[in-house]
């Protein structure tokens, strides 16, 4: 009798939890860049271009790998107003740039030394990294 009651309780708990767990599933697909983006000027891109999307999920990709000695430019595009990622901050490089909605913003990254740089939103909630190797 007790065993049957426990099984029933566990079954009910599982059934109640399923919709909640399904709603918490993180969508791993990269957010799409809107079609009406204001493009960065070609002269602002130095070396390799790496696109980074700032959305309500943070930065995608959340890790950027660059080759030591290869000039590179990260091009950030904010795709949502529902995010605190309305700026990008790279403290080690003393870079802080606003990310206007649907506008590409170029950030040149020095790749002279093998090093890891952290970049984050202005509030420091969404953190990502640049690995120069």
Secondary structure, 3 states (H helix, E strand, C coil): CHHHHHHHHHHHHHHHHHHHHHHCCCCCCCCCCCCCCECCCHHHCCCEEEEEEEECCEEECCEEEECCCCCEEEEEEECCCCCCCCEEEEHHHCEEEECCECEEEEEEECCCCCEEEEEECCCCCCEEEEEEC
